[in-house]
C-alpha cells in the first residue's frame, strides 16, 4: 500500500478533533482547544498546497509552515497534558504521532534542500 502523508495528517487532525470534543468545558481548556484545532488542521491543508508548489523553494516554504504548526500542536498538547482532568494517556498517543509527523517533515525539508543544492 502506498504511504500517504496527506491521509495521515487528516487522520491526526481528526483524532485531535475527537479528543477536543471530549474535554471538559473549562475556560483554559476551551481557549487551548480552539488554538489546538487551528494548529492541528493546518498541516493537512498546507501539505495539500505543498503538493502543488510552483518550485522547490515554494515547496520547502509550505512544508516549513506545516512543521511550525505541528510544533505548535505539540506544545499545546503538552500544556494540556499537565491538567489533572485531561486524559493524559490519549494526549501521549497524540503527542507521539505529532512527534513522528515532525520527524517526517524535518527529513523531507532537509532532503528537498539537499537535492536543490
Rosetta blueprint (number, residue, H / E / L):
1 X L
2 X L
3 X L
4 X L
5 X H
6 X H
7 X H
8 X H
9 X H
10 X H
11 X H
12 X H
13 X H
14 X H
15 X H
16 X H
17 X H
18 X H
19 X H
20 X H
21 X H
22 X L
23 X L
24 X L
25 X L
26 X L
27 X H
28 X H
29 X H
30 X H
31 X H
32 X H
33 X H
34 X H
35 X H
36 X H
37 X H
38 X H
39 X H
40 X H
41 X H
42 X H
43 X H
44 X H
45 X H
46 X H
47 X H
48 X H
49 X H
50 X H
51 X L
52 X L
53 X L
54 X L
55 X L
56 X H
57 X H
58 X H
59 X H
60 X H
61 X H
62 X H
63 X H
64 X H
65 X H
66 X H
67 X H
68 X H
69 X H
70 X H
71 X H
72 X H
73 X H
74 X H
75 X H
76 X H
77 X H
78 X H
79 X H
80 X H
81 X H
82 X L
83 X L
84 X L
85 X L
86 X L
87 X L
88 X H
89 X H
90 X H
91 X H
92 X H
93 X H
94 X H
95 X H
96 X H
97 X H
98 X H
99 X H
100 X H
101 X H
102 X H
103 X H
104 X H
105 X H
106 X H
107 X H
108 X H
109 X H
110 X H
111 X H
112 X H
113 X H
114 X H
115 X H
116 X H
117 X L
